[in-house]
Amino acid sequence: METPTEEYQAAHGGIGVLEYREQIAVNLVEECERMAERHSSSIASVALAWLRAQSTIISSIASARTLEQLKEIAMVIHLSEEELLTLTSL
């Protein structure tokens, strides 16, 4: 990975922030994968289920370019309170 410019580091809190953000994203995707497997669904379905459970979000927009993607996002699953808290805490 390239070393960020000084301007980027100054704007984003230093070099360590990039690695920290990347690790958070990796952790979130891995947890979504585990939940998707438990629910026999897709990561997209898990993400949409989390969005639906958020009281501050009144609607979500999802799009699909293929029939397979449409099937994935059309599957409605419900996450437990524990699962919702796990995703929110990441």
MARLUMLUM-287307 format. One record per atom (N, C-alpha, C, O): residue in one letter; x negated, y negated, z; residue number from 0. Coordinates in nm, 3 decimals, always signed. Layout:
// residues N
{residu A; u X; v Y; w Z; num NUM}
...
***
This chain:
// residues 90
{residu M; u -0.084; v +0.117; w +0.000; num 0}
{residu M; u +0.000; v +0.000; w +0.000; num 0}
{residu M; u -0.088; v -0.123; w +0.000; num 0}
{residu M; u -0.189; v -0.128; w +0.071; num 0}
{residu E; u -0.051; v -0.222; w -0.079; num 1}
{residu E; u -0.127; v -0.346; w -0.087; num 1}
{residu E; u -0.113; v -0.426; w +0.041; num 1}
{residu E; u -0.009; v -0.423; w +0.107; num 1}
{residu T; u -0.219; v -0.499; w +0.074; num 2}
{residu T; u -0.213; v -0.589; w +0.188; num 2}
{residu T; u -0.134; v -0.713; w +0.148; num 2}
{residu T; u -0.163; v -0.774; w +0.045; num 2}
{residu P; u -0.034; v -0.749; w +0.227; num 3}
{residu P; u +0.047; v -0.866; w +0.192; num 3}
{residu P; u -0.037; v -0.994; w +0.194; num 3}
{residu P; u -0.138; v -1.003; w +0.263; num 3}
{residu T; u +0.007; v -1.092; w +0.117; num 4}
{residu T; u -0.061; v -1.221; w +0.116; num 4}
{residu T; u -0.046; v -1.288; w +0.251; num 4}
{residu T; u +0.042; v -1.252; w +0.330; num 4}
{residu E; u -0.132; v -1.387; w +0.277; num 5}
{residu E; u -0.122; v -1.460; w +0.403; num 5}
{residu E; u +0.013; v -1.530; w +0.417; num 5}
{residu E; u +0.069; v -1.537; w +0.526; num 5}
{residu E; u +0.064; v -1.581; w +0.304; num 6}
{residu E; u +0.193; v -1.649; w +0.308; num 6}
{residu E; u +0.304; v -1.552; w +0.349; num 6}
{residu E; u +0.392; v -1.586; w +0.428; num 6}
{residu Y; u +0.299; v -1.431; w +0.293; num 7}
{residu Y; u +0.400; v -1.331; w +0.327; num 7}
{residu Y; u +0.391; v -1.294; w +0.475; num 7}
{residu Y; u +0.491; v -1.286; w +0.545; num 7}
{residu Q; u +0.268; v -1.273; w +0.521; num 8}
{residu Q; u +0.249; v -1.237; w +0.661; num 8}
{residu Q; u +0.301; v -1.345; w +0.753; num 8}
{residu Q; u +0.365; v -1.316; w +0.854; num 8}
{residu A; u +0.273; v -1.471; w +0.719; num 9}
{residu A; u +0.320; v -1.582; w +0.802; num 9}
{residu A; u +0.472; v -1.588; w +0.805; num 9}
{residu A; u +0.531; v -1.616; w +0.909; num 9}
{residu A; u +0.535; v -1.560; w +0.692; num 10}
{residu A; u +0.681; v -1.567; w +0.684; num 10}
{residu A; u +0.750; v -1.447; w +0.747; num 10}
{residu A; u +0.865; v -1.457; w +0.788; num 10}
{residu H; u +0.681; v -1.334; w +0.754; num 11}
{residu H; u +0.746; v -1.211; w +0.800; num 11}
{residu H; u +0.685; v -1.152; w +0.926; num 11}
{residu H; u +0.713; v -1.036; w +0.958; num 11}
{residu G; u +0.605; v -1.226; w +0.997; num 12}
{residu G; u +0.558; v -1.180; w +1.126; num 12}
{residu G; u +0.436; v -1.092; w +1.125; num 12}
{residu G; u +0.410; v -1.025; w +1.225; num 12}
{residu G; u +0.360; v -1.087; w +1.019; num 13}
{residu G; u +0.236; v -1.011; w +1.017; num 13}
{residu G; u +0.247; v -0.878; w +0.947; num 13}
{residu G; u +0.356; v -0.836; w +0.907; num 13}
{residu I; u +0.135; v -0.813; w +0.933; num 14}
{residu I; u +0.128; v -0.688; w +0.858; num 14}
{residu I; u +0.211; v -0.579; w +0.922; num 14}
{residu I; u +0.277; v -0.503; w +0.850; num 14}
{residu G; u +0.211; v -0.569; w +1.051; num 15}
{residu G; u +0.282; v -0.461; w +1.119; num 15}
{residu G; u +0.431; v -0.458; w +1.094; num 15}
{residu G; u +0.493; v -0.352; w +1.107; num 15}
{residu V; u +0.490; v -0.570; w +1.061; num 16}
{residu V; u +0.634; v -0.577; w +1.038; num 16}
{residu V; u +0.675; v -0.490; w +0.920; num 16}
{residu V; u +0.778; v -0.423; w +0.926; num 16}
{residu L; u +0.596; v -0.491; w +0.814; num 17}
{residu L; u +0.629; v -0.410; w +0.697; num 17}
{residu L; u +0.637; v -0.263; w +0.731; num 17}
{residu L; u +0.734; v -0.195; w +0.695; num 17}
{residu E; u +0.537; v -0.213; w +0.801; num 18}
{residu E; u +0.538; v -0.072; w +0.840; num 18}
{residu E; u +0.654; v -0.042; w +0.933; num 18}
{residu E; u +0.716; v +0.064; w +0.924; num 18}
{residu Y; u +0.683; v -0.134; w +1.024; num 19}
{residu Y; u +0.794; v -0.117; w +1.118; num 19}
{residu Y; u +0.927; v -0.108; w +1.044; num 19}
{residu Y; u +1.009; v -0.021; w +1.072; num 19}
{residu R; u +0.948; v -0.199; w +0.948; num 20}
{residu R; u +1.072; v -0.198; w +0.871; num 20}
{residu R; u +1.084; v -0.070; w +0.789; num 20}
{residu R; u +1.192; v -0.012; w +0.780; num 20}
{residu E; u +0.975; v -0.028; w +0.730; num 21}
{residu E; u +0.978; v +0.095; w +0.650; num 21}
{residu E; u +1.011; v +0.215; w +0.737; num 21}
{residu E; u +1.086; v +0.303; w +0.695; num 21}
{residu Q; u +0.957; v +0.220; w +0.859; num 22}
{residu Q; u +0.984; v +0.333; w +0.948; num 22}
{residu Q; u +1.129; v +0.333; w +0.993; num 22}
{residu Q; u +1.190; v +0.440; w +1.004; num 22}
{residu I; u +1.185; v +0.216; w +1.018; num 23}
{residu I; u +1.326; v +0.208; w +1.054; num 23}
{residu I; u +1.413; v +0.263; w +0.941; num 23}
{residu I; u +1.506; v +0.339; w +0.965; num 23}
{residu A; u +1.381; v +0.225; w +0.818; num 24}
{residu A; u +1.457; v +0.273; w +0.702; num 24}
{residu A; u +1.446; v +0.424; w +0.688; num 24}
{residu A; u +1.545; v +0.491; w +0.661; num 24}
{residu V; u +1.325; v +0.476; w +0.707; num 25}
{residu V; u +1.303; v +0.621; w +0.697; num 25}
{residu V; u +1.385; v +0.692; w +0.805; num 25}
{residu V; u +1.452; v +0.792; w +0.777; num 25}
{residu N; u +1.381; v +0.642; w +0.928; num 26}
{residu N; u +1.456; v +0.702; w +1.038; num 26}
{residu N; u +1.606; v +0.701; w +1.009; num 26}
{residu N; u +1.675; v +0.800; w +1.036; num 26}
{residu L; u +1.656; v +0.590; w +0.955; num 27}
{residu L; u +1.798; v +0.579; w +0.926; num 27}
{residu L; u +1.840; v +0.678; w +0.818; num 27}
{residu L; u +1.942; v +0.745; w +0.831; num 27}
{residu V; u +1.763; v +0.687; w +0.712; num 28}
{residu V; u +1.796; v +0.780; w +0.604; num 28}
{residu V; u +1.791; v +0.924; w +0.654; num 28}
{residu V; u +1.878; v +1.005; w +0.620; num 28}
{residu E; u +1.690; v +0.957; w +0.734; num 29}
{residu E; u +1.680; v +1.094; w +0.786; num 29}
{residu E; u +1.800; v +1.128; w +0.874; num 29}
{residu E; u +1.853; v +1.239; w +0.866; num 29}
{residu E; u +1.843; v +1.035; w +0.957; num 30}
{residu E; u +1.959; v +1.060; w +1.043; num 30}
{residu E; u +2.086; v +1.073; w +0.959; num 30}
{residu E; u +2.170; v +1.159; w +0.986; num 30}
{residu C; u +2.100; v +0.990; w +0.857; num 31}
{residu C; u +2.215; v +1.002; w +0.767; num 31}
{residu C; u +2.215; v +1.136; w +0.695; num 31}
{residu C; u +2.321; v +1.195; w +0.675; num 31}
{residu E; u +2.099; v +1.183; w +0.656; num 32}
{residu E; u +2.089; v +1.315; w +0.592; num 32}
{residu E; u +2.136; v +1.424; w +0.686; num 32}
{residu E; u +2.209; v +1.514; w +0.644; num 32}
{residu R; u +2.095; v +1.418; w +0.813; num 33}
{residu R; u +2.137; v +1.520; w +0.911; num 33}
{residu R; u +2.289; v +1.516; w +0.930; num 33}
{residu R; u +2.354; v +1.620; w +0.933; num 33}
{residu M; u +2.343; v +1.396; w +0.942; num 34}
{residu M; u +2.488; v +1.383; w +0.960; num 34}
{residu M; u +2.563; v +1.431; w +0.836; num 34}
{residu M; u +2.666; v +1.498; w +0.847; num 34}
{residu A; u +2.513; v +1.397; w +0.721; num 35}
{residu A; u +2.577; v +1.441; w +0.597; num 35}
{residu A; u +2.580; v +1.593; w +0.590; num 35}
{residu A; u +2.679; v +1.652; w +0.549; num 35}
{residu E; u +2.472; v +1.655; w +0.630; num 36}
{residu E; u +2.468; v +1.802; w +0.630; num 36}
{residu E; u +2.569; v +1.860; w +0.728; num 36}
{residu E; u +2.638; v +1.956; w +0.696; num 36}
{residu R; u +2.577; v +1.801; w +0.848; num 37}
{residu R; u +2.674; v +1.849; w +0.948; num 37}
{residu R; u +2.817; v +1.834; w +0.900; num 37}
{residu R; u +2.903; v +1.916; w +0.932; num 37}
{residu H; u +2.844; v +1.729; w +0.823; num 38}
{residu H; u +2.980; v +1.703; w +0.775; num 38}
{residu H; u +3.004; v +1.759; w +0.635; num 38}
{residu H; u +3.110; v +1.738; w +0.577; num 38}
{residu S; u +2.906; v +1.830; w +0.581; num 39}
{residu S; u +2.915; v +1.883; w +0.444; num 39}
{residu S; u +2.953; v +1.771; w +0.346; num 39}
{residu S; u +3.042; v +1.786; w +0.262; num 39}
{residu S; u +2.884; v +1.661; w +0.360; num 40}
{residu S; u +2.913; v +1.546; w +0.276; num 40}
{residu S; u +2.782; v +1.486; w +0.224; num 40}
{residu S; u +2.678; v +1.551; w +0.226; num 40}
{residu S; u +2.789; v +1.363; w +0.178; num 41}
{residu S; u +2.672; v +1.295; w +0.125; num 41}
{residu S; u +2.629; v +1.181; w +0.217; num 41}
{residu S; u +2.704; v +1.140; w +0.306; num 41}
{residu I; u +2.509; v +1.131; w +0.194; num 42}
{residu I; u +2.462; v +1.016; w +0.269; num 42}
{residu I; u +2.556; v +0.897; w +0.244; num 42}
{residu I; u +2.584; v +0.820; w +0.336; num 42}
{residu A; u +2.603; v +0.883; w +0.122; num 43}
{residu A; u +2.695; v +0.773; w +0.089; num 43}
{residu A; u +2.822; v +0.782; w +0.173; num 43}
{residu A; u +2.872; v +0.679; w +0.220; num 43}
{residu S; u +2.874; v +0.901; w +0.192; num 44}
{residu S; u +2.995; v +0.919; w +0.274; num 44}
{residu S; u +2.970; v +0.882; w +0.419; num 44}
{residu S; u +3.055; v +0.823; w +0.485; num 44}
{residu V; u +2.852; v +0.916; w +0.468; num 45}
{residu V; u +2.815; v +0.879; w +0.606; num 45}
{residu V; u +2.807; v +0.728; w +0.618; num 45}
{residu V; u +2.860; v +0.670; w +0.713; num 45}
{residu A; u +2.741; v +0.664; w +0.524; num 46}
{residu A; u +2.727; v +0.518; w +0.528; num 46}
{residu A; u +2.863; v +0.450; w +0.521; num 46}
{residu A; u +2.888; v +0.354; w +0.595; num 46}
{residu L; u +2.950; v +0.498; w +0.435; num 47}
{residu L; u +3.084; v +0.439; w +0.424; num 47}
{residu L; u +3.166; v +0.463; w +0.550; num 47}
{residu L; u +3.244; v +0.377; w +0.591; num 47}
{residu A; u +3.150; v +0.579; w +0.612; num 48}
{residu A; u +3.221; v +0.609; w +0.737; num 48}
{residu A; u +3.175; v +0.513; w +0.847; num 48}
{residu A; u +3.256; v +0.465; w +0.926; num 48}
{residu W; u +3.045; v +0.486; w +0.852; num 49}
{residu W; u +2.992; v +0.392; w +0.951; num 49}
{residu W; u +3.050; v +0.253; w +0.925; num 49}
{residu W; u +3.092; v +0.184; w +1.018; num 49}
{residu L; u +3.052; v +0.211; w +0.799; num 50}
{residu L; u +3.107; v +0.079; w +0.765; num 50}
{residu L; u +3.253; v +0.068; w +0.807; num 50}
{residu L; u +3.293; v -0.033; w +0.864; num 50}
{residu R; u +3.333; v +0.171; w +0.778; num 51}
{residu R; u +3.476; v +0.167; w +0.813; num 51}
{residu R; u +3.497; v +0.155; w +0.963; num 51}
{residu R; u +3.598; v +0.100; w +1.007; num 51}
{residu A; u +3.403; v +0.204; w +1.041; num 52}
{residu A; u +3.417; v +0.202; w +1.187; num 52}
{residu A; u +3.377; v +0.069; w +1.249; num 52}
{residu A; u +3.398; v +0.048; w +1.369; num 52}
{residu Q; u +3.321; v -0.021; w +1.171; num 53}
{residu Q; u +3.276; v -0.149; w +1.224; num 53}
{residu Q; u +3.391; v -0.249; w +1.224; num 53}
{residu Q; u +3.449; v -0.277; w +1.119; num 53}
{residu S; u +3.424; v -0.301; w +1.341; num 54}
{residu S; u +3.538; v -0.392; w +1.352; num 54}
{residu S; u +3.514; v -0.525; w +1.282; num 54}
{residu S; u +3.609; v -0.595; w +1.248; num 54}
{residu T; u +3.389; v -0.560; w +1.258; num 55}
{residu T; u +3.358; v -0.687; w +1.194; num 55}
{residu T; u +3.359; v -0.679; w +1.042; num 55}
{residu T; u +3.344; v -0.780; w +0.973; num 55}
{residu I; u +3.375; v -0.559; w +0.989; num 56}
{residu I; u +3.378; v -0.540; w +0.844; num 56}
{residu I; u +3.521; v -0.508; w +0.803; num 56}
{residu I; u +3.577; v -0.408; w +0.846; num 56}
{residu I; u +3.579; v -0.594; w +0.720; num 57}
{residu I; u +3.719; v -0.574; w +0.684; num 57}
{residu I; u +3.736; v -0.495; w +0.555; num 57}
{residu I; u +3.843; v -0.440; w +0.529; num 57}
{residu S; u +3.631; v -0.489; w +0.472; num 58}
{residu S; u +3.637; v -0.406; w +0.352; num 58}
{residu S; u +3.495; v -0.377; w +0.305; num 58}
{residu S; u +3.401; v -0.449; w +0.336; num 58}
{residu S; u +3.483; v -0.270; w +0.232; num 59}
{residu S; u +3.353; v -0.237; w +0.175; num 59}
{residu S; u +3.372; v -0.208; w +0.027; num 59}
{residu S; u +3.477; v -0.160; w -0.016; num 59}
{residu I; u +3.272; v -0.238; w -0.049; num 60}
{residu I; u +3.277; v -0.216; w -0.193; num 60}
{residu I; u +3.173; v -0.111; w -0.227; num 60}
{residu I; u +3.054; v -0.126; w -0.197; num 60}
{residu A; u +3.217; v -0.006; w -0.290; num 61}
{residu A; u +3.126; v +0.100; w -0.335; num 61}
{residu A; u +3.150; v +0.122; w -0.483; num 61}
{residu A; u +3.264; v +0.115; w -0.530; num 61}
{residu S; u +3.046; v +0.148; w -0.555; num 62}
{residu S; u +3.064; v +0.173; w -0.698; num 62}
{residu S; u +2.993; v +0.301; w -0.738; num 62}
{residu S; u +2.902; v +0.348; w -0.670; num 62}
{residu A; u +3.035; v +0.354; w -0.848; num 63}
{residu A; u +2.977; v +0.478; w -0.899; num 63}
{residu A; u +2.959; v +0.465; w -1.049; num 63}
{residu A; u +3.042; v +0.407; w -1.119; num 63}
{residu R; u +2.848; v +0.520; w -1.098; num 64}
{residu R; u +2.824; v +0.520; w -1.243; num 64}
{residu R; u +2.853; v +0.656; w -1.305; num 64}
{residu R; u +2.866; v +0.668; w -1.426; num 64}
{residu T; u +2.865; v +0.758; w -1.220; num 65}
{residu T; u +2.892; v +0.891; w -1.271; num 65}
{residu T; u +3.007; v +0.954; w -1.193; num 65}
{residu T; u +3.042; v +0.908; w -1.084; num 65}
{residu L; u +3.065; v +1.057; w -1.249; num 66}
{residu L; u +3.173; v +1.128; w -1.182; num 66}
{residu L; u +3.123; v +1.189; w -1.052; num 66}
{residu L; u +3.195; v +1.188; w -0.951; num 66}
{residu E; u +3.003; v +1.241; w -1.052; num 67}
{residu E; u +2.944; v +1.300; w -0.931; num 67}
{residu E; u +2.932; v +1.196; w -0.819; num 67}
{residu E; u +2.964; v +1.224; w -0.704; num 67}
{residu Q; u +2.887; v +1.075; w -0.854; num 68}
{residu Q; u +2.878; v +0.968; w -0.754; num 68}
{residu Q; u +3.016; v +0.931; w -0.701; num 68}
{residu Q; u +3.032; v +0.905; w -0.582; num 68}
{residu L; u +3.113; v +0.927; w -0.789; num 69}
{residu L; u +3.250; v +0.895; w -0.748; num 69}
{residu L; u +3.302; v +0.999; w -0.649; num 69}
{residu L; u +3.367; v +0.964; w -0.550; num 69}
{residu K; u +3.275; v +1.126; w -0.676; num 70}
{residu K; u +3.318; v +1.231; w -0.584; num 70}
{residu K; u +3.253; v +1.214; w -0.448; num 70}
{residu K; u +3.317; v +1.238; w -0.345; num 70}
{residu E; u +3.126; v +1.173; w -0.446; num 71}
{residu E; u +3.055; v +1.154; w -0.319; num 71}
{residu E; u +3.117; v +1.042; w -0.236; num 71}
{residu E; u +3.138; v +1.058; w -0.116; num 71}
{residu I; u +3.145; v +0.930; w -0.300; num 72}
{residu I; u +3.196; v +0.817; w -0.222; num 72}
{residu I; u +3.346; v +0.829; w -0.193; num 72}
{residu I; u +3.397; v +0.760; w -0.105; num 72}
{residu A; u +3.415; v +0.914; w -0.266; num 73}
{residu A; u +3.558; v +0.934; w -0.242; num 73}
{residu A; u +3.584; v +1.025; w -0.122; num 73}
{residu A; u +3.693; v +1.024; w -0.066; num 73}
{residu M; u +3.484; v +1.102; w -0.082; num 74}
{residu M; u +3.499; v +1.192; w +0.032; num 74}
{residu M; u +3.504; v +1.110; w +0.161; num 74}
{residu M; u +3.407; v +1.043; w +0.196; num 74}
{residu V; u +3.615; v +1.116; w +0.230; num 75}
{residu V; u +3.630; v +1.040; w +0.354; num 75}
{residu V; u +3.598; v +1.132; w +0.471; num 75}
{residu V; u +3.659; v +1.237; w +0.489; num 75}
{residu I; u +3.501; v +1.089; w +0.551; num 76}
{residu I; u +3.467; v +1.162; w +0.673; num 76}
{residu I; u +3.481; v +1.066; w +0.791; num 76}
{residu I; u +3.487; v +0.944; w +0.773; num 76}
{residu H; u +3.488; v +1.121; w +0.910; num 77}
{residu H; u +3.498; v +1.041; w +1.031; num 77}
{residu H; u +3.382; v +1.079; w +1.121; num 77}
{residu H; u +3.359; v +1.197; w +1.149; num 77}
{residu L; u +3.310; v +0.979; w +1.166; num 78}
{residu L; u +3.197; v +1.003; w +1.255; num 78}
{residu L; u +3.242; v +0.993; w +1.400; num 78}
{residu L; u +3.331; v +0.915; w +1.433; num 78}
{residu S; u +3.181; v +1.073; w +1.485; num 79}
{residu S; u +3.211; v +1.067; w +1.628; num 79}
{residu S; u +3.153; v +0.939; w +1.687; num 79}
{residu S; u +3.069; v +0.873; w +1.625; num 79}
{residu E; u +3.199; v +0.904; w +1.806; num 80}
{residu E; u +3.145; v +0.785; w +1.874; num 80}
{residu E; u +2.994; v +0.800; w +1.892; num 80}
{residu E; u +2.919; v +0.703; w +1.876; num 80}
{residu E; u +2.950; v +0.919; w +1.925; num 81}
{residu E; u +2.807; v +0.943; w +1.944; num 81}
{residu E; u +2.730; v +0.921; w +1.814; num 81}
{residu E; u +2.622; v +0.860; w +1.814; num 81}
{residu E; u +2.784; v +0.969; w +1.704; num 82}
{residu E; u +2.718; v +0.950; w +1.575; num 82}
{residu E; u +2.714; v +0.802; w +1.537; num 82}
{residu E; u +2.613; v +0.753; w +1.487; num 82}
{residu L; u +2.824; v +0.732; w +1.562; num 83}
{residu L; u +2.827; v +0.588; w +1.532; num 83}
{residu L; u +2.722; v +0.513; w +1.613; num 83}
{residu L; u +2.652; v +0.427; w +1.561; num 83}
{residu L; u +2.713; v +0.547; w +1.741; num 84}
{residu L; u +2.613; v +0.482; w +1.826; num 84}
{residu L; u +2.471; v +0.515; w +1.781; num 84}
{residu L; u +2.382; v +0.429; w +1.785; num 84}
{residu T; u +2.449; v +0.638; w +1.740; num 85}
{residu T; u +2.316; v +0.675; w +1.692; num 85}
{residu T; u +2.275; v +0.591; w +1.573; num 85}
{residu T; u +2.164; v +0.538; w +1.570; num 85}
{residu L; u +2.364; v +0.578; w +1.475; num 86}
{residu L; u +2.330; v +0.498; w +1.357; num 86}
{residu L; u +2.313; v +0.351; w +1.392; num 86}
{residu L; u +2.222; v +0.285; w +1.342; num 86}
{residu T; u +2.400; v +0.300; w +1.477; num 87}
{residu T; u +2.392; v +0.159; w +1.515; num 87}
{residu T; u +2.263; v +0.129; w +1.590; num 87}
{residu T; u +2.207; v +0.021; w +1.575; num 87}
{residu S; u +2.217; v +0.222; w +1.669; num 88}
{residu S; u +2.097; v +0.197; w +1.749; num 88}
{residu S; u +1.968; v +0.202; w +1.667; num 88}
{residu S; u +1.863; v +0.155; w +1.712; num 88}
{residu L; u +1.976; v +0.258; w +1.547; num 89}
{residu L; u +1.856; v +0.262; w +1.463; num 89}
{residu L; u +1.839; v +0.128; w +1.400; num 89}
{residu L; u +1.744; v +0.107; w +1.325; num 89}
***
